[in-house]
């Protein structure tokens, strides 16, 4: 019986896990950069914009949804 088979499966699982990790954090980094640039373009100071970006990297789900909510609230209603 070969003992290399479990190690080969472990290597494939490790590569798959690494790919998921890179995809998730890649999306997080892109979204945080977008938030920082959007905040700056909307007239917030560079410090506040960078703060949003860093907050997006540290607490992704909460910060991205909070930014979108506050952005929408600041713009007003679409209907009027």
N, C-alpha and C positions, 0 to 999 in steps of 0.2 A: 504494500500500500504506500502510495506516495504522500509525503508530508508537505510537498510544495503546493498542492492544490489549495488548501485553506489560505496560504499566504498570497496566492494569486488572487483569490476572491477578496481578500482584505485589501490588496493594492487597488483593485477596481473600485471597491467601496470608498476607499480613501480618495481616489481621484474624483468620484462622483460627489462626495461630500465637499471636496475642495471647489468643484465647479459650482455647486449650489451656493457655497459661501461667497465666492467671487461674484456671482450673479446678484445675490441679495445686497451685498455691500456696494457693488457697482451701481445698482439702481438707487441705493440710499445716497451715495455721493453725488450722483447726477441730480437727484431731486433736491438735495441740500444746496448745491450750486445754483440751481434754478431759483430756489426760494431767495437766496441772497441777492442774486441779480435782479429778480423781480421787485424785491423790497427796495433796492437802491433806485431802480427806474421809477418807482412810484413815489419818490421824494423822501424816503427815509435816509438818515445819515449813514455814512459808510460803516460806522461802528455798530449801529442797530442792524444793518443789513448783514454784516459779518456775524453778529450775535445770533441772528436767525439761522444762518448757515451752520454755525457750530452747534446750536441747539438741535438742528436737524440731524447732525452726525451723532450726537450723544443720545437723543431720545427720538428716534425716527418717526414712529407711527404717531405719537402724540403731537410732536412739533409740526409735522407736515399737515395734519388735519387741523390743528389749531391755527396755523398760518392761513390756510385756505378759508377757514370760518371767519377769522378776523378780517381778512382781505375782502371777503364778500360783504361782511357787515359794514366795512368802511366805505365800500363803493355804493351801497344802497341797494334797493330792490331793483330787479330787472324790469318789473312791470311798472315801476313808476315813480 
